[in-house]
Structures are given as C-alpha cells and as structure tokens.
Amino acid sequence: MLKNVAAVLLDGVHPFELGVVCEVFGLDRGDEGLPVYDFAVASAEGPTLSTHCGFTLGNLHGLDRLESADLICVPAGNDYTRRTFPPELLEALRRAVGRGARVLSVCTGVFALGAAGLLDGRRCSVHWRQADELRLAHPRADVQPDVLYVADGPVITSAGTAAGIDACLELVRLEHGPKVANAIARRMVVPPHRDGGQAQFVERPVPPSGCDTVGGVLAWMERHLDREITVEQLAERAHMSPRTFARRFQQETGTTPYRWLLRQRVLLAQELLEGTDETVDAVAGRAGFGNAATLRHHFLRTLSTTPHAYRRTFRGGQAHGAGEAAVPAPAGR
C-alpha cells in the first residue's frame, strides 16, 4: 500500500506541476478517513533551487530521502528536454523501481525517467508538443501522444500540466480504489476522470507547404469540405490519373487523400463547436459528415471524446446558453 511519497526537484522546476503532487499526496486529509502520506520534497541539485517563475525553494531533503519512498514524483522543469540529469538521481530512480517502488512524472519530468532507462519497452505520455523530442531522445519508448496519462507497470507518466492531476488520481485509484480517488477529487474540485485525451487540445497544424503538384487541390478541398469528394474527382482536377494522383498526394502530404480530408473535417467541426451555437447536426453537415452519428463516430476515433463533451470542455457555460441564469442581477435593477 502506498504510504511514503517523495517529489524530487531540479533547478528550474515548474511550481504548478510541483503543486499538483503536493496537493494530492502532501495534504493531510486524515480527518475525512482518507490516506495520509509521509510526504517530502527532495532536491537533486543542492539545498536551494530556483523555479522557472524566479522564486527559490529551500529547506529541501537530499537524494537519500528517495531510498525509503514507495512513490517518487518528478515534476516538469525548464529545459528537461535537453538537459543532462545528475547521475545520482538517475541511479536513485533505477534503484527505486528495482526494489518495487513506483515513479511518476508530470509533463517533461518524463525525460528524467527516460534518461534513467525506465521508458525502454514501456508506453509513456508527455505533452503533445514534446512527443517528437521524447521519441528522438528515447527511441525504445512507446510514446503515446494522444493520452492524458499512461500507467505501465511501476512507471506512470502524464501529459502537460493539469494531466498530472489525472495521473496522480489514477495512481490513488490503483492503490486505494475509486472511492478514495473520488473523495480526493471532490476536495480538489476536479473531475475524478476526464473524458478524451490530448488529441482534443492539439493546435490546428499549419497547412502543408511545398505541395507543388497538389497544392491547388488541397486549397479546393478545404473550401469544399461539406461535399462528397472522391479521388477520381481530385485526380481530374489535378489532370492526373487516380493512381498517379494518389501517389503524388502521399509524397507531398505524407498521408492519403481520405485521411487528409477526414482530418480537415474534424478540425472544422472542432472550430464550429468552439465558436458557434450551431447544433451538432448542423456542424456535421457543414463539416461534411452528413449527420451527428457519423461525426460522433469520427470524433471518438480521432479525439477520444464526443462532440457534446468537446463543446462543454471548450465553451464551458457558454455552450447552449448554460450558466446565464446563474449570474445574479445587480441590486436595484
């Protein structure tokens, strides 16, 4: 059973990611019958550390504090994607896993776990913006860029910032059961589990450049996403045979016409759900999906969430006018 937790920090640590770990494991909730952890914060680089916000942290434990921990948490920090990690820290992380402890990273803290060799052959997560860097730095890791967190054996990794909350609550759920995890989530005023993954938060990519042959066709496709479009029609526009067009399209965009078109339709649907009050059926029609059921199917496959859930996430109380009545009128009006 999880009892002893240590967060280990490096210079440039991000306070929010550290705060996530402190909030879940460092707060005494014993008066509510919830677990109380022996929690401590340790430094891998001396007695005083600076945060990326400019203030300093002191009165920290040394790395020897990690030796008794059942769980070691590594919050994110500045330049973790490129920096060299202290060998003593990496060895401490390896020893911890070797004796049966767990390790948990928040966002770019995963790069420390990778440097310790703990990601080899394991699934892991990181903020979508650092996914390619993590793959390049640790090619034996199975990087999952679309999920909020991954628990693979003793290694728990999470995506950016708030996904650290999801990962910590998942670990509590694994150790103590859903009742305890739900109670802690209520105290924190957060959902005990969030629908969907990182895919719904990824920024819209810049349209591909250097498409000498199919660039004009891509522009036409973007303007006519609501139409039914076939490869034969696109090939005719490009003055090629369907086979030649499909080959050139793959060469210049890195994907097939169908997948490119599907991704653009999903992106348009996201924009409409965020920025308009149109019904899901209307959004489905404008984005070329035809009906809400087909839109829902592709949303689930692409973003791991539903159109309704996506709208709630990105519009909040504005969606369908929700929340308007909750604002009281000023006195005397």
NUBA-723589 format. One record per residue (C-alpha): x negated, y negated, z negated; residue number from 0; residue in three letters. Coordinates in Angstrom, 3 decimals. Layout:
<pts>
- xx | yy | zz | i | aa
- X | Y | Z | NUM | ALA
...
</pts>
This chain:
<pts>
- xx | yy | zz | i | aa
- 0.000 | 0.000 | 0.000 | 0 | MET
- -1.257 | -3.464 | 0.908 | 1 | LEU
- -2.421 | -5.322 | -2.210 | 2 | LYS
- -5.704 | -7.123 | -1.570 | 3 | ASN
- -5.924 | -9.708 | 1.238 | 4 | VAL
- -8.797 | -11.940 | 2.333 | 5 | ALA
- -8.912 | -14.613 | 5.017 | 6 | ALA
- -12.374 | -15.149 | 6.467 | 7 | VAL
- -13.238 | -18.520 | 7.993 | 8 | LEU
- -15.854 | -20.043 | 10.258 | 9 | LEU
- -16.734 | -23.664 | 10.857 | 10 | ASP
- -14.045 | -25.442 | 12.900 | 11 | GLY
- -11.187 | -23.313 | 11.578 | 12 | VAL
- -7.687 | -24.433 | 12.555 | 13 | HIS
- -5.673 | -25.356 | 9.435 | 14 | PRO
- -2.277 | -24.245 | 10.764 | 15 | PHE
- -3.460 | -20.728 | 11.575 | 16 | GLU
- -5.102 | -20.513 | 8.148 | 17 | LEU
- -1.893 | -21.850 | 6.602 | 18 | GLY
- 0.149 | -19.078 | 8.227 | 19 | VAL
- -1.936 | -16.437 | 6.484 | 20 | VAL
- -1.845 | -18.332 | 3.179 | 21 | CYS
- 1.943 | -18.735 | 3.354 | 22 | GLU
- 2.670 | -15.053 | 3.983 | 23 | VAL
- 0.051 | -13.458 | 1.727 | 24 | PHE
- -1.106 | -16.196 | -0.662 | 25 | GLY
- 2.183 | -17.320 | -2.201 | 26 | LEU
- 3.415 | -15.691 | -5.420 | 27 | ASP
- 6.996 | -14.521 | -4.860 | 28 | ARG
- 6.995 | -12.082 | -7.750 | 29 | GLY
- 9.991 | -13.787 | -9.389 | 30 | ASP
- 12.051 | -12.533 | -6.437 | 31 | GLU
- 10.785 | -8.984 | -6.681 | 32 | GLY
- 8.540 | -9.417 | -3.638 | 33 | LEU
- 4.920 | -8.226 | -3.376 | 34 | PRO
- 2.194 | -10.347 | -4.959 | 35 | VAL
- -1.159 | -10.043 | -3.228 | 36 | TYR
- -4.631 | -10.556 | -4.626 | 37 | ASP
- -5.428 | -13.244 | -2.065 | 38 | PHE
- -8.689 | -15.074 | -1.433 | 39 | ALA
- -10.341 | -17.223 | 1.232 | 40 | VAL
- -13.921 | -16.413 | 2.181 | 41 | ALA
- -16.494 | -18.212 | 4.306 | 42 | SER
- -18.791 | -16.594 | 6.873 | 43 | ALA
- -20.914 | -19.759 | 7.171 | 44 | GLU
- -21.804 | -21.244 | 3.821 | 45 | GLY
- -19.965 | -22.745 | 0.838 | 46 | PRO
- -18.372 | -25.637 | 2.741 | 47 | THR
- -16.630 | -25.545 | 6.124 | 48 | LEU
- -15.124 | -28.224 | 8.327 | 49 | SER
- -11.770 | -27.829 | 10.015 | 50 | THR
- -11.065 | -28.920 | 13.571 | 51 | HIS
- -8.997 | -31.782 | 12.097 | 52 | CYS
- -12.038 | -33.264 | 10.353 | 53 | GLY
- -11.487 | -32.467 | 6.680 | 54 | PHE
- -13.591 | -29.925 | 4.803 | 55 | THR
- -12.864 | -26.813 | 2.777 | 56 | LEU
- -14.913 | -25.837 | -0.272 | 57 | GLY
- -14.930 | -23.504 | -3.269 | 58 | ASN
- -14.791 | -20.522 | -0.917 | 59 | LEU
- -15.791 | -16.933 | -1.598 | 60 | HIS
- -18.717 | -15.304 | 0.169 | 61 | GLY
- -18.531 | -12.397 | 2.582 | 62 | LEU
- -18.850 | -9.927 | -0.308 | 63 | ASP
- -15.164 | -10.672 | -1.057 | 64 | ARG
- -14.224 | -8.762 | 2.107 | 65 | LEU
- -15.525 | -5.477 | 0.709 | 66 | GLU
- -12.504 | -4.979 | -1.563 | 67 | SER
- -9.832 | -6.223 | 0.870 | 68 | ALA
- -7.099 | -3.980 | 2.241 | 69 | ASP
- -6.492 | -6.609 | 4.913 | 70 | LEU
- -8.908 | -9.139 | 6.437 | 71 | ILE
- -7.366 | -12.019 | 8.392 | 72 | CYS
- -9.319 | -14.052 | 10.952 | 73 | VAL
- -7.557 | -17.348 | 11.835 | 74 | PRO
- -8.347 | -19.262 | 15.023 | 75 | ALA
- -11.011 | -21.911 | 15.293 | 76 | GLY
- -12.914 | -24.179 | 17.647 | 77 | ASN
- -14.949 | -22.557 | 20.438 | 78 | ASP
- -14.234 | -18.996 | 19.259 | 79 | TYR
- -14.024 | -18.003 | 22.926 | 80 | THR
- -17.695 | -18.904 | 23.459 | 81 | ARG
- -19.448 | -18.982 | 20.112 | 82 | ARG
- -21.770 | -16.406 | 18.571 | 83 | THR
- -20.387 | -14.839 | 15.402 | 84 | PHE
- -22.575 | -14.164 | 12.356 | 85 | PRO
- -23.830 | -10.540 | 12.422 | 86 | PRO
- -22.981 | -10.190 | 8.716 | 87 | GLU
- -19.327 | -10.990 | 9.475 | 88 | LEU
- -19.140 | -8.505 | 12.339 | 89 | LEU
- -20.661 | -5.777 | 10.209 | 90 | GLU
- -18.212 | -6.533 | 7.383 | 91 | ALA
- -15.284 | -6.222 | 9.802 | 92 | LEU
- -16.572 | -2.891 | 11.110 | 93 | ARG
- -17.083 | -1.569 | 7.586 | 94 | ARG
- -13.571 | -2.618 | 6.626 | 95 | ALA
- -11.957 | -0.689 | 9.465 | 96 | VAL
- -14.283 | 2.247 | 8.795 | 97 | GLY
- -13.049 | 2.551 | 5.214 | 98 | ARG
- -9.380 | 2.309 | 6.225 | 99 | GLY
- -8.619 | -1.405 | 5.838 | 100 | ALA
- -6.701 | -3.440 | 8.411 | 101 | ARG
- -7.861 | -6.545 | 10.274 | 102 | VAL
- -5.531 | -9.218 | 11.654 | 103 | LEU
- -6.363 | -12.100 | 13.981 | 104 | SER
- -4.388 | -15.254 | 14.697 | 105 | VAL
- -4.870 | -16.563 | 18.245 | 106 | CYS
- -8.577 | -16.916 | 19.129 | 107 | THR
- -9.631 | -15.141 | 15.927 | 108 | GLY
- -9.351 | -12.069 | 18.151 | 109 | VAL
- -12.715 | -12.960 | 19.708 | 110 | PHE
- -14.394 | -12.166 | 16.387 | 111 | ALA
- -12.735 | -8.756 | 16.363 | 112 | LEU
- -13.901 | -8.218 | 19.920 | 113 | GLY
- -17.465 | -9.172 | 19.036 | 114 | ALA
- -17.320 | -6.544 | 16.272 | 115 | ALA
- -16.323 | -3.924 | 18.848 | 116 | GLY
- -12.894 | -3.415 | 17.294 | 117 | LEU
- -10.937 | -4.071 | 20.502 | 118 | LEU
- -12.592 | -1.356 | 22.577 | 119 | ASP
- -9.904 | 1.010 | 23.815 | 120 | GLY
- -7.200 | -0.875 | 21.933 | 121 | ARG
- -4.266 | -3.007 | 23.010 | 122 | ARG
- -4.549 | -6.605 | 21.838 | 123 | CYS
- -2.988 | -10.035 | 22.275 | 124 | SER
- -4.206 | -13.614 | 22.469 | 125 | VAL
- -2.813 | -16.966 | 23.582 | 126 | HIS
- -1.961 | -16.718 | 27.291 | 127 | TRP
- -4.465 | -19.473 | 28.107 | 128 | ARG
- -7.349 | -17.370 | 26.736 | 129 | GLN
- -6.240 | -13.996 | 28.141 | 130 | ALA
- -8.639 | -14.047 | 31.096 | 131 | ASP
- -11.540 | -15.119 | 28.880 | 132 | GLU
- -10.819 | -12.260 | 26.490 | 133 | LEU
- -10.725 | -9.751 | 29.356 | 134 | ARG
- -14.009 | -11.071 | 30.707 | 135 | LEU
- -15.734 | -11.053 | 27.314 | 136 | ALA
- -14.398 | -7.626 | 26.301 | 137 | HIS
- -13.607 | -5.540 | 29.391 | 138 | PRO
- -12.896 | -2.413 | 27.341 | 139 | ARG
- -9.999 | -4.156 | 25.563 | 140 | ALA
- -6.454 | -3.659 | 26.859 | 141 | ASP
- -5.329 | -7.305 | 26.798 | 142 | VAL
- -1.548 | -7.784 | 26.694 | 143 | GLN
- -0.977 | -11.445 | 27.644 | 144 | PRO
- 2.826 | -11.396 | 27.587 | 145 | ASP
- 3.490 | -10.270 | 23.999 | 146 | VAL
- 3.555 | -12.245 | 20.765 | 147 | LEU
- 1.525 | -9.688 | 18.813 | 148 | TYR
- 0.147 | -6.160 | 19.002 | 149 | VAL
- -0.358 | -3.670 | 16.183 | 150 | ALA
- -2.711 | -0.931 | 17.412 | 151 | ASP
- -3.877 | 1.234 | 14.544 | 152 | GLY
- -5.724 | -0.859 | 11.946 | 153 | PRO
- -6.061 | -3.841 | 14.312 | 154 | VAL
- -3.286 | -6.451 | 14.525 | 155 | ILE
- -3.715 | -9.316 | 16.984 | 156 | THR
- -1.423 | -12.232 | 17.762 | 157 | SER
- -0.936 | -14.895 | 20.389 | 158 | ALA
- -1.120 | -18.642 | 19.807 | 159 | GLY
- -0.286 | -20.486 | 16.590 | 160 | THR
- 3.239 | -19.532 | 15.467 | 161 | ALA
- 2.833 | -15.995 | 16.829 | 162 | ALA
- 0.592 | -15.480 | 13.817 | 163 | GLY
- 3.739 | -15.650 | 11.685 | 164 | ILE
- 5.292 | -12.892 | 13.789 | 165 | ASP
- 2.192 | -10.719 | 13.386 | 166 | ALA
- 1.977 | -11.229 | 9.616 | 167 | CYS
- 5.664 | -10.429 | 9.154 | 168 | LEU
- 5.265 | -7.323 | 11.318 | 169 | GLU
- 2.448 | -6.142 | 9.080 | 170 | LEU
- 4.599 | -6.748 | 5.989 | 171 | VAL
- 7.350 | -4.767 | 7.726 | 172 | ARG
- 4.963 | -1.889 | 8.394 | 173 | LEU
- 3.626 | -1.878 | 4.818 | 174 | GLU
- 6.714 | -2.686 | 2.740 | 175 | HIS
- 9.705 | -2.168 | 5.039 | 176 | GLY
- 12.142 | -4.544 | 6.769 | 177 | PRO
- 13.897 | -5.658 | 3.574 | 178 | LYS
- 10.723 | -7.256 | 2.196 | 179 | VAL
- 9.750 | -8.768 | 5.569 | 180 | ALA
- 13.227 | -10.244 | 5.987 | 181 | ASN
- 13.165 | -11.741 | 2.484 | 182 | ALA
- 9.802 | -13.439 | 3.107 | 183 | ILE
- 11.046 | -14.725 | 6.467 | 184 | ALA
- 14.093 | -16.269 | 4.758 | 185 | ARG
- 11.856 | -18.033 | 2.250 | 186 | ARG
- 9.798 | -19.393 | 5.146 | 187 | MET
- 12.958 | -20.334 | 7.086 | 188 | VAL
- 11.816 | -18.432 | 10.168 | 189 | VAL
- 13.378 | -15.514 | 12.061 | 190 | PRO
- 12.062 | -12.136 | 10.871 | 191 | PRO
- 11.689 | -11.143 | 14.513 | 192 | HIS
- 11.693 | -13.281 | 17.654 | 193 | ARG
- 13.102 | -12.122 | 20.963 | 194 | ASP
- 10.910 | -12.114 | 24.036 | 195 | GLY
- 7.202 | -12.584 | 24.409 | 196 | GLY
- 4.648 | -15.128 | 25.554 | 197 | GLN
- 5.761 | -14.972 | 29.174 | 198 | ALA
- 8.596 | -17.406 | 28.448 | 199 | GLN
- 6.079 | -20.031 | 27.243 | 200 | PHE
- 3.593 | -19.875 | 30.124 | 201 | VAL
- 3.370 | -23.102 | 32.104 | 202 | GLU
- 4.539 | -23.074 | 35.709 | 203 | ARG
- 1.484 | -22.284 | 37.840 | 204 | PRO
- 0.226 | -24.702 | 40.459 | 205 | VAL
- 1.316 | -23.562 | 43.956 | 206 | PRO
- -1.498 | -21.615 | 45.606 | 207 | PRO
- -3.947 | -23.644 | 47.634 | 208 | SER
- -5.915 | -22.602 | 50.683 | 209 | GLY
- -2.963 | -20.809 | 52.294 | 210 | CYS
- -3.918 | -21.808 | 55.816 | 211 | ASP
- -1.581 | -19.401 | 57.588 | 212 | THR
- 1.407 | -19.021 | 55.275 | 213 | VAL
- 1.346 | -22.428 | 53.531 | 214 | GLY
- 4.215 | -23.789 | 55.618 | 215 | GLY
- 6.265 | -20.666 | 54.999 | 216 | VAL
- 5.685 | -20.955 | 51.234 | 217 | LEU
- 6.974 | -24.531 | 51.263 | 218 | ALA
- 10.065 | -23.423 | 53.209 | 219 | TRP
- 10.679 | -20.551 | 50.769 | 220 | MET
- 10.505 | -22.931 | 47.794 | 221 | GLU
- 13.121 | -25.185 | 49.406 | 222 | ARG
- 15.481 | -22.274 | 50.113 | 223 | HIS
- 15.302 | -20.064 | 47.034 | 224 | LEU
- 19.097 | -19.772 | 46.979 | 225 | ASP
- 19.141 | -17.996 | 50.334 | 226 | ARG
- 18.763 | -14.310 | 51.087 | 227 | GLU
- 15.331 | -14.095 | 52.692 | 228 | ILE
- 13.748 | -11.143 | 54.490 | 229 | THR
- 10.152 | -10.502 | 55.514 | 230 | VAL
- 11.318 | -10.380 | 59.114 | 231 | GLU
- 12.701 | -13.917 | 58.860 | 232 | GLN
- 9.494 | -15.182 | 57.252 | 233 | LEU
- 7.325 | -13.454 | 59.842 | 234 | ALA
- 9.348 | -15.053 | 62.625 | 235 | GLU
- 8.776 | -18.485 | 61.057 | 236 | ARG
- 5.042 | -17.787 | 60.929 | 237 | ALA
- 5.080 | -16.466 | 64.519 | 238 | HIS
- 3.702 | -13.098 | 63.451 | 239 | MET
- 4.818 | -9.507 | 63.344 | 240 | SER
- 6.248 | -8.456 | 59.952 | 241 | PRO
- 3.243 | -6.202 | 59.302 | 242 | ARG
- 0.689 | -8.913 | 60.123 | 243 | THR
- 2.610 | -11.481 | 58.080 | 244 | PHE
- 2.797 | -9.203 | 55.029 | 245 | ALA
- -0.957 | -8.558 | 55.256 | 246 | ARG
- -1.858 | -12.250 | 55.595 | 247 | ARG
- 0.556 | -13.191 | 52.804 | 248 | PHE
- -1.132 | -10.731 | 50.454 | 249 | GLN
- -4.587 | -12.013 | 51.430 | 250 | GLN
- -3.724 | -15.675 | 50.876 | 251 | GLU
- -1.471 | -15.487 | 47.780 | 252 | THR
- -2.626 | -12.306 | 46.051 | 253 | GLY
- 0.897 | -10.866 | 45.968 | 254 | THR
- 3.734 | -9.683 | 48.195 | 255 | THR
- 6.454 | -11.939 | 49.654 | 256 | PRO
- 9.059 | -10.227 | 47.459 | 257 | TYR
- 7.105 | -10.711 | 44.222 | 258 | ARG
- 6.207 | -14.306 | 45.084 | 259 | TRP
- 9.832 | -15.113 | 45.846 | 260 | LEU
- 11.064 | -13.389 | 42.676 | 261 | LEU
- 8.599 | -15.314 | 40.510 | 262 | ARG
- 9.602 | -18.640 | 42.055 | 263 | GLN
- 13.274 | -17.843 | 41.481 | 264 | ARG
- 12.651 | -17.023 | 37.834 | 265 | VAL
- 10.696 | -20.271 | 37.429 | 266 | LEU
- 13.533 | -22.272 | 38.998 | 267 | LEU
- 16.036 | -20.568 | 36.695 | 268 | ALA
- 13.854 | -21.490 | 33.702 | 269 | GLN
- 13.814 | -25.139 | 34.781 | 270 | GLU
- 17.595 | -25.201 | 35.242 | 271 | LEU
- 18.252 | -23.530 | 31.892 | 272 | LEU
- 15.979 | -26.038 | 30.159 | 273 | GLU
- 17.087 | -29.184 | 31.958 | 274 | GLY
- 20.766 | -28.776 | 32.874 | 275 | THR
- 24.085 | -27.770 | 31.325 | 276 | ASP
- 24.993 | -25.540 | 34.273 | 277 | GLU
- 26.480 | -22.161 | 33.417 | 278 | THR
- 24.267 | -19.105 | 33.692 | 279 | VAL
- 26.318 | -18.007 | 36.719 | 280 | ASP
- 25.662 | -21.351 | 38.416 | 281 | ALA
- 21.958 | -21.136 | 37.588 | 282 | VAL
- 21.855 | -17.623 | 39.021 | 283 | ALA
- 23.424 | -18.864 | 42.263 | 284 | GLY
- 21.078 | -21.832 | 42.662 | 285 | ARG
- 18.030 | -19.680 | 41.929 | 286 | ALA
- 19.001 | -17.029 | 44.467 | 287 | GLY
- 20.003 | -14.238 | 42.101 | 288 | PHE
- 23.660 | -14.287 | 43.085 | 289 | GLY
- 25.169 | -13.579 | 39.679 | 290 | ASN
- 24.395 | -13.709 | 35.958 | 291 | ALA
- 23.899 | -9.944 | 35.657 | 292 | ALA
- 21.113 | -9.920 | 38.259 | 293 | THR
- 19.494 | -12.985 | 36.672 | 294 | LEU
- 19.603 | -11.318 | 33.256 | 295 | ARG
- 18.005 | -8.161 | 34.684 | 296 | HIS
- 15.058 | -10.043 | 36.170 | 297 | HIS
- 14.684 | -12.319 | 33.117 | 298 | PHE
- 14.362 | -9.270 | 30.879 | 299 | LEU
- 11.823 | -7.644 | 33.198 | 300 | ARG
- 9.760 | -10.800 | 33.707 | 301 | THR
- 10.087 | -12.731 | 30.420 | 302 | LEU
- 11.330 | -10.060 | 27.976 | 303 | SER
- 14.267 | -12.263 | 26.986 | 304 | THR
- 17.737 | -13.168 | 28.275 | 305 | THR
- 18.835 | -16.410 | 29.972 | 306 | PRO
- 21.040 | -17.308 | 26.981 | 307 | HIS
- 18.227 | -16.670 | 24.480 | 308 | ALA
- 15.788 | -18.629 | 26.635 | 309 | TYR
- 18.144 | -21.622 | 26.755 | 310 | ARG
- 18.608 | -21.526 | 22.976 | 311 | ARG
- 14.836 | -21.440 | 22.488 | 312 | THR
- 14.015 | -24.341 | 24.779 | 313 | PHE
- 17.056 | -26.572 | 24.331 | 314 | ARG
- 17.990 | -25.842 | 20.724 | 315 | GLY
- 21.009 | -27.808 | 19.530 | 316 | GLY
- 21.362 | -29.498 | 22.947 | 317 | GLN
- 22.465 | -26.274 | 24.608 | 318 | ALA
- 26.187 | -26.386 | 25.378 | 319 | HIS
- 26.572 | -29.373 | 23.045 | 320 | GLY
- 25.783 | -27.290 | 19.973 | 321 | ALA
- 24.888 | -29.273 | 16.889 | 322 | GLY
- 26.627 | -32.521 | 17.854 | 323 | GLU
- 29.266 | -32.230 | 15.173 | 324 | ALA
- 26.619 | -31.618 | 12.536 | 325 | ALA
- 25.409 | -35.231 | 12.657 | 326 | VAL
- 27.485 | -37.363 | 10.255 | 327 | PRO
- 28.784 | -40.746 | 11.440 | 328 | ALA
- 27.259 | -43.809 | 9.742 | 329 | PRO
- 29.277 | -45.205 | 6.839 | 330 | ALA
- 31.969 | -47.702 | 7.797 | 331 | GLY
- 32.180 | -46.573 | 11.410 | 332 | ARG
</pts>
